[in-house]
Amino acid sequence: MSRAPLGAFLDEVRSMLQRSGGALHPRGERARESPDAAVDRVLACGRELLDNPSVEALTAASAELDSAVRILRRRSVPVEPLVGLGSEMEDALLAAVTGEARRDLREYTHSVGERILSQLAGGSASPSELADQLDVEISQISRAAKTLRDNGLIEVRTAPGDRRRRIYRATSQDASVRRRRAWRSLVERLAALRAEDVRSDLLPGRVGDRLGAKPMAGICAAFRDDIESGRYEPTPAHEVDVPKTNGGVRPAAALRFADRLAYAALVERCRAEIEASLVSERTVLWPRGAKSDKQWLELEGFVSDSEDTHVLSMDIQSFYDSIRHDILADALERAGCDQAVMSDLRAWLREITEGRERGLPQGLTASDPLATVVLAPLDLALASAGVRFVRHGDDVRAVGSLADVRDAARVVRDQLRSLELTINDDKTRVLRHATYMDRRNEVSGAVRGYLEASDHVERHSAIFSLLDALGADVELSWRWYHDTLSVREVMESIGSPWDPSDTAALMIVLKEAAQAEEASARLAAKWATPRDPSGTVLVQTGIAMLAAAGAVEPADELDARIVARPEYAGPLSSYIEATAPENPSAVAGLLQRIDDTGETYGAQWLHFYEALGNAGEHGEFDSLARSHLEATDRNWMRRLRAARFMAHRDNLDTDRFADIADQAPAALRDDVLSIMNHTTPQPPDTLAKNEGATASALVAAAPV
């Protein structure tokens, strides 16, 4: 539970005591209130605590309330309502403690049961033998064995000549029994999951992304029921091409909500072991076993603060998609993860990838700790070689002399070769530290020049200087050391407010950069050479600056052939979000021109529709959404997102959608159910019967 309701309750109890004792209340406007008003506020805050009880919060609140009641009685203040509240809190606390204890015992029993079955795979054993082999109390063996026997997974016999000695033997399991047993390791950490643990940062706006704590808990309970009843089976992922910020695409995994829960629950079981297996958090910045935010500024700060002469920057080609599952299993075993969890994780990955033995689902938080533990041998090798380095994901930075960083590069290549991974040569550079800092200072100086401009003319000129500093140097562009940061985040990292207002200069730069980029693309196509990336950075920066300025007019002037490119999806989404509420017609025209180019990806439209939000209440975007829904292509992410957009406005042709829904990939079934439930509601029991308890709870909790 959040600290805010508990803090509010404690504040109200203490202020009530201050008033009852005649002390001057810090909030003078309440000092003259009646005691009844103070008690009412305490009761209201107490009810809020009881709405979502937790052991920690109720323990603190109950103790504070009990002390307050004793003091108020000595002051002859009526306390009956507070005594009643205290009794409710004690009952809720007992229920919460009992529930936690029962859950912990049940989950531990499941874990022991899995270990017993694994041990019995090699032959029969007695309870005392199993207790010694598994290093647990014999009472735990007996409790877990009873559950296994009830589920038909083991037989219990007596030893010949000793009728008191029991012998356990694994049974031959039919398909239904195996289904009941499968995925039991998922159950233990379900209660710890939150919506952010299953959200995809590459595919925004999926069903269930914005669940609160209570609905999420209900869906997790429904998922537990599906697991216990043997109804849960993983659904193969639907891969979606997602634009990269530097051009090209990466494959993101679209999964059903139950599969996202399963993946997060399995990884949750391994987080502590992964965290313990990694080197210092000052070296491996992110991701780690423990949950943490990305540390891009710390990555750059490591280089900026160094006094060494050279810098090495490296990352891995198609990292998440290239990780072998057997190498991942070896890494988890070295980290000390539970064998049953590792077995279920490999089986789950095999189901999701349809037998492919390589790759982690991209975009999901659960993939991050698995990816980082695979690189633990690389971290240890660099540390053992005395290399001064940091790692952020698959991005490695090392500093030292020229010889030092070249040696570091060899260590990285050797270690990656043993992990069957490949260095991304396009993003690998050895640079002089002075060159890096000169470029860093140039960017900072250009930003300050813009911020300090005293009039329109100076600001107009400063925009050109800023964009030139960010993107003109092909060898060391802004993106080299801010690979995923937006322009706005760069400005914030420098520590100054930024609110550009002169859009005329930006539009000039955008048009010139667009022309240069088209020319570069033609040359690259003709001579099979890489495109000049500086124009791309300039266009991305210019669009981001327009979004920050909230400039509406350029929507009619932006070149759709350029901004339709996948690398501009991020800044263009920010621009749409900023301008669509003010001028939906202009934004609708821009999106239609972008759509007409035929150059977009489905994942781009997920971002665009998400950015539109509630804009277009007069139907400005309906024609575009209808054309997306009725398209005959296989762009399912776009088609279903358009259907949700129309259903939210009660403008969806349900008969037409029913025909389309039958053809959608199985991994997108939750999206289909959510839309259908909004337009033609089904009874919950019918939905649960056809789709399972998890899907039923999800659709009920997360409407369109």
C-alpha positions in Angstrom: 0.0 0.0 0.0 1.2 3.5 -0.6 2.5 5.6 2.3 0.1 8.5 1.6 -3.1 7.0 3.2 -1.1 5.9 6.3 0.6 9.3 6.6 -2.7 11.1 6.3 -4.3 8.9 9.0 -1.3 9.4 11.4 -1.4 13.2 10.8 -5.2 13.4 11.6 -4.8 11.3 14.8 -2.0 13.5 16.1 -3.7 16.7 15.2 -6.9 15.5 17.0 -4.8 14.9 20.1 -3.3 18.4 19.9 -6.7 20.0 19.7 -8.1 17.8 22.5 -5.2 18.9 24.7 -5.8 22.6 24.0 -2.6 23.0 22.0 -2.5 25.4 19.1 -3.1 23.4 15.9 -0.5 24.2 13.2 -3.4 24.7 10.7 -5.1 27.6 12.3 -8.3 27.2 10.3 -9.0 23.9 11.9 -8.1 24.8 15.5 -11.7 26.0 16.1 -13.3 22.9 14.8 -15.5 20.7 17.0 -14.1 17.4 18.3 -16.7 15.5 16.3 -15.2 17.0 13.0 -11.7 15.8 14.0 -13.0 12.3 14.8 -14.9 12.2 11.5 -11.7 13.0 9.6 -9.8 10.2 11.5 -12.6 7.8 10.7 -12.5 8.8 7.0 -8.8 8.2 6.8 -9.2 4.9 8.7 -11.7 3.7 6.2 -9.3 4.5 3.3 -6.7 2.3 5.0 -9.2 -0.5 5.4 -10.2 -0.3 1.7 -6.7 -1.7 0.8 -5.2 -3.2 4.0 -1.6 -4.2 4.4 0.1 -5.7 7.4 2.7 -2.8 7.7 0.1 0.0 7.4 -2.4 -1.6 9.7 0.2 -2.4 12.4 1.3 1.3 12.5 -2.2 2.7 12.3 -3.6 0.4 15.0 -0.8 1.1 17.4 -1.2 4.9 16.9 -5.0 4.7 17.3 -4.8 2.6 20.5 -2.4 5.1 22.1 -4.7 8.0 21.1 -7.8 6.3 22.6 -6.0 5.9 25.9 -5.0 9.5 26.0 -8.5 10.7 25.0 -10.1 8.7 27.7 -7.9 10.4 30.3 -9.1 13.7 28.9 -12.8 12.6 29.1 -13.2 12.8 25.3 -15.8 10.3 23.8 -14.0 7.6 22.0 -16.7 5.0 21.0 -16.4 5.6 17.2 -12.6 5.3 17.5 -12.8 2.1 19.5 -15.0 0.6 16.8 -12.5 1.6 14.1 -9.7 0.1 16.2 -11.6 -3.2 16.4 -12.1 -3.2 12.6 -8.4 -2.6 12.2 -7.5 -5.4 14.5 -9.8 -7.8 12.6 -8.4 -6.7 9.2 -4.8 -7.0 10.6 -5.5 -10.5 11.8 -7.0 -11.5 8.4 -4.0 -9.9 6.5 -1.4 -11.6 8.7 -3.2 -14.9 8.5 -3.6 -14.6 4.7 0.0 -13.8 4.2 1.1 -16.7 6.4 -1.2 -19.1 4.6 0.0 -17.8 1.2 3.6 -18.2 2.2 3.0 -21.7 3.5 1.1 -22.7 0.4 3.8 -21.3 -1.9 6.6 -22.9 0.1 4.7 -26.2 -0.1 4.4 -25.9 -3.9 8.2 -25.3 -4.1 9.0 -28.4 -1.9 6.5 -30.4 -4.0 8.3 -29.5 -7.2 11.7 -30.5 -5.6 10.2 -33.8 -4.4 9.0 -34.7 -7.9 12.4 -33.8 -9.4 14.1 -36.1 -6.8 11.7 -38.9 -7.4 12.4 -38.9 -11.1 15.5 -40.9 -10.2 13.6 -43.5 -8.2 11.6 -44.1 -5.0 12.5 -42.6 -1.7 11.3 -42.4 1.9 10.3 -39.1 3.6 13.4 -39.1 5.8 15.6 -39.7 2.7 13.9 -36.8 0.9 14.3 -34.5 3.9 18.0 -35.2 4.0 18.4 -34.8 0.2 16.4 -31.6 0.0 17.6 -30.2 3.4 14.1 -29.4 4.7 12.1 -30.5 7.8 10.4 -33.9 7.4 7.0 -32.2 8.3 7.4 -30.1 5.2 8.0 -33.2 3.1 4.9 -34.8 4.5 2.7 -31.7 3.9 3.9 -31.3 0.3 3.6 -35.1 -0.3 0.0 -35.1 0.7 -0.8 -32.4 -1.9 1.1 -34.4 -4.5 -0.8 -37.6 -3.6 -4.1 -35.8 -3.8 -3.2 -34.5 -7.2 -2.3 -38.0 -8.4 1.4 -37.2 -8.9 2.9 -39.7 -6.4 2.0 -43.0 -4.8 2.6 -43.7 -1.1 3.5 -47.3 -0.2 4.8 -49.1 2.9 8.3 -50.6 3.0 8.4 -54.5 2.9 8.9 -55.8 6.5 8.3 -52.4 8.1 4.6 -51.3 7.9 5.4 -47.9 9.5 8.0 -46.9 6.9 6.5 -45.0 3.9 7.9 -45.0 0.4 7.1 -42.3 -2.2 7.1 -43.1 -5.9 6.2 -40.8 -8.8 3.2 -42.0 -10.8 2.9 -42.2 -14.6 1.1 -39.0 -15.5 -1.6 -38.6 -18.1 -2.1 -35.4 -20.0 -4.6 -33.9 -17.6 -2.4 -34.5 -14.6 0.6 -33.0 -16.3 -1.4 -29.9 -17.2 -2.5 -29.5 -13.5 1.1 -29.7 -12.4 2.6 -27.5 -15.2 3.5 -23.9 -14.4 3.1 -24.3 -10.6 6.3 -22.2 -10.1 4.4 -19.2 -11.5 2.1 -19.0 -8.5 4.6 -18.0 -5.8 5.2 -14.4 -6.8 2.0 -13.4 -8.5 0.9 -11.3 -5.6 4.0 -9.1 -6.0 3.3 -8.1 -9.6 2.1 -4.6 -10.6 0.8 -3.4 -14.0 4.2 -1.8 -14.8 5.8 -5.3 -14.5 3.9 -6.5 -17.5 3.6 -3.4 -19.7 5.5 -3.2 -23.0 7.5 0.0 -23.6 7.6 -0.8 -27.3 3.9 -1.5 -27.8 1.9 1.2 -25.9 -1.8 1.1 -25.2 -2.3 -2.7 -24.9 -5.2 -3.9 -22.8 -4.3 -3.9 -19.1 -1.5 -1.4 -19.3 -3.2 1.1 -16.8 -4.5 -1.3 -14.2 -4.6 -0.1 -10.6 -3.5 -2.3 -7.6 -6.9 -3.7 -6.9 -7.8 -4.8 -10.4 -4.3 -6.2 -10.9 -4.7 -8.3 -7.8 -8.0 -9.6 -9.0 -6.6 -10.6 -12.4 -3.6 -12.3 -10.7 -6.0 -14.3 -8.5 -7.9 -15.3 -11.6 -4.6 -16.4 -13.3 -3.8 -18.5 -10.2 -7.2 -20.2 -10.7 -6.4 -20.9 -14.4 -3.0 -22.4 -13.4 -4.4 -24.6 -10.6 -7.2 -25.9 -12.8 -4.7 -26.7 -15.7 -6.4 -24.2 -18.1 -3.3 -22.0 -18.7 -1.3 -22.8 -21.8 1.1 -20.2 -23.3 0.2 -18.7 -26.6 2.9 -18.1 -29.3 3.9 -14.5 -29.5 2.8 -12.2 -32.4 6.0 -10.4 -33.6 5.6 -6.7 -34.5 8.3 -4.6 -36.2 9.0 -1.6 -34.1 10.9 1.4 -35.5 14.3 2.2 -34.0 15.2 5.8 -33.3 18.3 5.5 -35.4 16.6 3.9 -38.4 15.5 0.3 -39.1 13.3 -1.9 -36.9 13.4 -4.4 -34.1 11.0 -7.3 -33.4 8.7 -6.7 -30.4 6.7 -9.5 -28.8 2.9 -9.0 -28.5 1.7 -11.4 -25.8 -1.6 -12.2 -24.2 -1.9 -10.7 -20.7 -1.8 -14.2 -19.1 1.5 -14.8 -20.8 2.9 -11.5 -19.7 1.9 -12.4 -16.1 3.5 -15.8 -16.5 6.8 -14.3 -17.7 6.9 -11.7 -15.0 6.1 -14.2 -12.3 8.9 -16.6 -13.4 11.5 -13.8 -13.6 10.3 -12.4 -10.2 11.5 -15.8 -8.7 15.0 -15.2 -10.1 15.5 -11.5 -9.4 17.3 -11.8 -6.0 19.8 -14.4 -7.3 20.5 -12.3 -10.5 21.1 -9.2 -8.4 23.6 -11.1 -6.2 25.4 -12.5 -9.2 26.2 -9.1 -10.7 29.2 -6.9 -10.1 28.9 -3.5 -8.4 25.9 -1.3 -9.3 28.4 1.4 -10.0 29.7 -0.7 -12.9 26.5 -2.5 -14.1 24.2 0.5 -14.1 21.0 -1.1 -15.6 19.3 -3.5 -15.8 19.9 -5.4 -12.6 18.0 -8.1 -10.7 16.5 -5.5 -8.5 14.1 -3.1 -10.2 15.6 0.2 -11.1 15.2 3.1 -13.6 17.5 3.5 -16.6 20.7 5.4 -15.9 21.6 7.1 -19.2 22.9 10.2 -17.5 25.1 8.2 -15.2 26.5 6.4 -18.3 27.5 9.6 -19.8 28.8 11.0 -16.5 31.2 8.1 -16.2 32.9 9.2 -19.4 32.7 13.0 -18.7 34.2 12.6 -15.2 37.1 10.5 -16.5 40.6 12.0 -16.9 41.8 9.2 -19.2 42.8 9.9 -22.8 40.5 7.6 -24.7 37.0 6.2 -24.7 35.6 3.0 -26.0 31.9 2.6 -26.9 30.4 -0.8 -27.9 27.1 -2.5 -28.0 25.7 -5.8 -29.2 24.1 -6.6 -32.5 20.4 -7.6 -32.1 21.1 -8.4 -28.4 17.8 -9.6 -27.0 16.9 -11.5 -30.2 20.2 -13.3 -30.2 20.3 -14.7 -26.7 20.4 -18.5 -26.7 18.1 -20.2 -24.2 20.7 -22.8 -23.2 23.2 -20.1 -22.5 20.6 -18.2 -20.5 19.9 -21.4 -18.5 23.6 -21.7 -17.7 23.7 -18.1 -16.5 20.7 -18.6 -14.2 22.2 -21.8 -12.9 25.5 -20.0 -12.0 23.4 -17.4 -10.3 21.8 -20.0 -8.1 18.2 -19.8 -9.4 15.7 -22.5 -8.5 15.8 -25.5 -10.9 12.1 -25.8 -11.2 11.8 -22.1 -12.2 14.5 -22.4 -14.8 12.8 -25.5 -16.2 9.5 -23.7 -16.5 11.1 -20.6 -17.9 12.8 -22.6 -20.7 9.6 -24.4 -21.4 7.6 -21.1 -21.5 10.1 -19.5 -23.9 10.0 -22.5 -26.1 6.2 -22.3 -26.3 6.2 -18.5 -26.9 8.8 -18.7 -29.7 7.2 -21.9 -31.2 10.2 -24.0 -30.6 12.9 -21.4 -31.4 15.8 -21.8 -29.0 16.9 -18.2 -29.2 15.6 -14.8 -28.3 13.8 -13.0 -25.4 10.5 -11.1 -25.8 11.5 -7.5 -26.5 9.8 -4.5 -24.8 8.9 -6.4 -21.6 10.5 -5.5 -18.3 10.9 -9.1 -17.4 13.4 -9.6 -20.2 15.8 -7.1 -18.8 17.2 -9.0 -15.8 17.5 -12.2 -17.9 19.5 -10.3 -20.6 21.8 -8.7 -18.0 22.6 -12.0 -16.3 23.7 -13.5 -19.6 26.4 -10.7 -19.8 27.6 -11.4 -16.2 30.7 -13.3 -17.5 31.6 -10.3 -19.6 31.4 -8.0 -16.6 33.7 -10.3 -14.6 36.2 -10.7 -17.4 36.5 -6.9 -17.8 36.8 -6.4 -14.1 39.4 -9.1 -13.8 41.4 -7.5 -16.6 41.5 -4.2 -14.6 39.3 -2.4 -17.2 37.6 0.8 -16.0 34.1 0.4 -17.5 30.4 0.7 -17.1 27.6 -1.2 -18.7 24.1 0.0 -19.4 22.1 -2.9 -21.1 24.3 -4.0 -23.9 26.0 -0.6 -24.2 29.6 -0.8 -22.8 31.8 2.3 -22.1 35.5 1.9 -21.1 38.1 4.5 -20.5 41.9 4.5 -20.4 44.9 4.9 -22.6 44.6 3.9 -26.3 46.2 0.6 -25.5 43.9 0.0 -22.6 40.7 0.5 -24.5 41.9 -1.6 -27.4 42.6 -4.4 -24.9 39.2 -3.9 -23.5 37.7 -4.3 -26.9 39.5 -7.6 -27.4 38.1 -8.8 -24.0 34.6 -7.9 -25.0 34.9 -9.6 -28.4 36.3 -12.8 -26.9 33.6 -13.0 -24.2 30.8 -12.2 -26.7 32.1 -14.9 -29.0 31.8 -17.5 -26.2 28.2 -16.3 -25.6 27.4 -16.6 -29.3 26.8 -12.8 -29.5 28.1 -10.3 -32.0 29.4 -6.8 -31.6 27.6 -4.0 -33.5 30.4 -2.6 -35.5 28.3 0.4 -36.6 28.1 1.6 -33.0 31.6 0.7 -31.9 34.2 3.5 -31.7 37.4 4.4 -30.0 37.7 8.1 -29.5 39.9 10.6 -27.8 38.4 11.8 -24.6 39.1 15.4 -25.6 37.0 14.9 -28.8 34.2 13.6 -26.7 34.3 16.5 -24.3 34.6 19.1 -27.0 31.4 17.8 -28.6 29.7 17.7 -25.2 30.7 21.3 -24.4 29.6 22.4 -27.9 26.1 21.0 -27.3 26.0 22.6 -23.8 27.2 26.0 -25.2 24.7 25.9 -28.0 21.8 25.2 -25.5 23.0 28.1 -23.2 23.2 30.4 -26.2 19.6 29.6 -27.1 18.4 30.1 -23.5 20.3 33.4 -23.1 19.1 34.9 -26.4 17.7 38.3 -25.6 15.5 38.9 -28.7 13.8 37.3 -31.7 16.9 37.7 -34.0 19.3 36.2 -31.5 17.0 33.3 -30.8 16.5 32.6 -34.5 20.2 32.4 -35.0 20.7 30.3 -31.8 18.3 27.6 -33.1 20.6 27.0 -36.1 23.7 26.8 -33.8 21.9 24.4 -31.5 20.7 22.0 -34.2 24.2 22.2 -35.8 25.8 21.2 -32.6 23.4 18.3 -32.1 23.7 16.8 -35.5 26.3 18.1 -37.8 29.2 15.8 -36.8 28.8 12.4 -38.5 31.6 10.7 -36.6 30.5 11.8 -33.2 26.9 12.9 -33.4 24.6 13.7 -30.4 23.2 10.2 -30.6 26.6 8.7 -29.9 26.3 9.5 -26.2 22.5 10.0 -25.9 21.4 6.9 -27.7 17.8 6.9 -26.4 17.3 10.2 -24.8 14.9 12.7 -26.3 16.0 16.3 -27.0 13.9 17.5 -24.1 15.8 15.1 -21.8 19.1 16.5 -23.0 18.0 20.0 -22.1 16.9 18.8 -18.7 20.2 17.0 -18.1 22.0 20.3 -18.6 19.7 21.8 -16.0 17.9 24.7 -17.7 14.3 25.3 -18.5 13.5 25.2 -22.2 10.5 26.6 -24.0 11.2 27.5 -27.7 8.7 29.9 -29.3 10.2 30.8 -32.6 9.0 28.0 -35.0 9.9 29.8 -38.3 13.6 29.0 -37.9 12.8 25.4 -37.0 10.7 25.0 -40.1 13.5 26.3 -42.3 16.0 23.8 -40.7 13.5 21.0 -41.1 12.9 21.6 -44.7 16.7 21.9 -45.4 17.4 18.8 -43.4 14.6 16.9 -45.2 16.0 17.8 -48.6 19.5 16.8 -47.5 18.2 13.5 -46.2 16.4 12.7 -49.4 19.6 13.4 -51.3 21.6 11.3 -49.0 19.1 8.4 -49.3 19.2 8.6 -53.1 23.0 8.4 -53.1 23.0 5.6 -50.5 20.6 3.6 -52.7 22.6 4.3 -55.9 26.0 3.5 -54.5 25.1 1.0 -51.7 26.7 3.2 -49.1 25.4 4.1 -45.6 23.2 7.1 -45.2 24.5 10.3 -43.6 22.9 10.1 -40.1 23.3 13.9 -39.4 20.2 14.8 -41.3 18.2 12.2 -39.3 19.3 13.7 -36.0 18.4 17.2 -37.2 14.9 16.2 -38.2 14.3 14.3 -35.0 15.5 17.3 -33.0 13.4 19.8 -34.9 10.2 17.8 -34.5 10.9 17.4 -30.8 11.5 21.1 -30.5 8.2 21.8 -32.3 6.4 19.5 -29.8 8.0 21.2 -26.8 6.9 24.6 -28.2 3.3 23.3 -28.8 3.5 24.8 -32.3 0.2 23.9 -34.1 0.7 25.6 -37.5 3.5 23.4 -38.9 1.2 20.4 -39.0 0.1 21.6 -42.4 3.7 22.1 -43.6 5.6 19.0 -42.4 6.8 16.9 -45.3 4.9 13.6 -44.9 7.4 11.7 -47.0 10.1 12.5 -44.4 8.2 12.3 -41.1 6.6 9.1 -42.1 9.9 7.3 -41.7 10.0 5.0 -38.7 12.9 6.7 -36.9 10.7 9.8 -36.4 7.8 8.0 -34.7 8.9 9.0 -31.2 9.2 12.8 -31.7 6.2 12.9 -34.0 4.1 11.2 -31.4 5.1 13.9 -28.9 4.1 16.5 -31.5 0.7 14.9 -32.1 0.0 14.7 -28.4 0.9 18.4 -28.0 -1.1 19.7 -31.0 -4.1 17.4 -31.6 -6.3 18.9 -28.9 -5.7 22.4 -30.3 -6.0 21.7 -34.0 -7.4 18.2 -34.7 -8.2 19.0 -38.3 -4.6 19.9 -39.1 -3.2 16.8 -37.3 -5.8 14.6 -39.1 -4.6 16.0 -42.4 -0.9 15.3 -41.4 -1.7 11.7 -40.4 -3.7 11.1 -43.6 -0.7 12.3 -45.7 1.6 10.1 -43.6 -0.7 7.1 -44.2 -0.9 7.8 -47.9 2.9 7.3 -48.2 2.5 3.6 -47.3 5.9 3.7 -45.4 4.7 3.2 -41.9 4.6 0.3 -39.5 1.8 -0.9 -37.2 3.8 -0.1 -34.1 4.0 3.5 -35.2 0.3 3.8 -35.3 0.1 2.4 -31.7 2.1 5.4 -30.7 0.0 7.8 -32.9 -3.4 6.6 -31.6 -2.1 6.7 -28.0 -0.9 10.3 -28.6 -4.4 11.3 -29.9 -6.0 10.4 -26.6 -9.5 11.9 -26.6 -8.8 14.4 -29.4 -11.2 14.4 -32.4 -14.5 14.5 -30.6 -16.1 15.8 -33.7 -15.0 12.9 -35.8 -11.8 14.4 -37.4 -10.0 11.1 -37.2 -12.9 8.7 -37.8 -12.3 8.4 -41.6 -8.6 7.5 -41.0 -9.4 5.0 -38.3 -12.1 3.4 -40.4 -9.7 2.9 -43.4 -7.2 1.3 -41.0 -9.8 -1.1 -39.7 -11.1 -2.1 -43.1 -7.6 -2.5 -44.7 -7.0 -6.0 -46.1 -3.4 -6.2 -45.0 -2.0 -8.2 -42.1 -1.2 -5.0 -40.0 -3.2 -6.3 -37.1 -1.8 -4.0 -34.4 -2.9 -1.0 -36.4 -6.3 -2.5 -37.3 -7.2 -3.5 -33.7 -5.9 -0.2 -32.3 -8.1 1.7 -34.9 -11.1 -0.5 -33.8 -10.5 0.4 -30.1 -10.3 4.1 -31.1 -13.7 3.9 -32.8 -15.3 1.7 -30.1 -14.3 4.3 -27.5 -16.3 6.8 -29.4 -19.2 4.3 -29.9 -18.7 4.5 -33.6 -17.7 0.9 -34.4 -19.5 -1.3 -36.9 -19.8 -4.4 -34.8 -20.9 -6.7 -37.6 -17.8 -5.7 -39.7 -15.6 -6.0 -36.7 -16.8 -9.5 -35.9 -15.7 -10.7 -39.3 -12.2 -9.2 -38.7 -11.9 -10.4 -35.2 -12.1 -14.1 -36.2 -8.9 -13.6 -38.3 -6.8 -11.9 -35.7 -3.7 -13.6 -34.3 -4.2 -15.6 -31.1 -1.7 -13.4 -29.2 -4.0 -10.4 -29.8 -7.1 -12.1 -28.5 -7.3 -9.9 -25.4 -7.5 -6.8 -27.6 -10.3 -8.4 -29.6 -12.2 -9.5 -26.4 -11.9 -6.0 -24.9 -13.4 -4.4 -28.0 -16.2 -7.0 -28.4 -17.1 -6.7 -24.7 -17.4 -2.9 -25.1 -19.7 -3.1 -28.1 -21.7 -6.3 -27.4 -21.2 -7.1 -23.7 -21.1 -10.8 -22.8 -22.0 -12.3 -19.4 -18.8 -12.8 -17.4 -19.5 -16.5 -16.9 -19.7 -17.1 -20.6 -16.5 -15.2 -21.3 -14.7 -17.2 -18.5 -16.0 -20.5 -19.8 -14.7 -19.8 -23.3 -11.5 -17.9 -22.6 -10.5 -18.6 -19.0 -10.7 -16.7 -15.7 -7.7 -14.5 -16.5 -9.2 -13.1 -19.8 -12.6 -12.6 -18.1 -11.1 -10.7 -15.2 -8.9 -8.6 -17.5 -11.8 -7.6 -19.8 -14.0 -6.7 -16.8 -11.2 -4.6 -15.2 -9.8 -2.9 -18.3 -12.6 -1.7 -20.6 -11.8 0.1 -23.9 
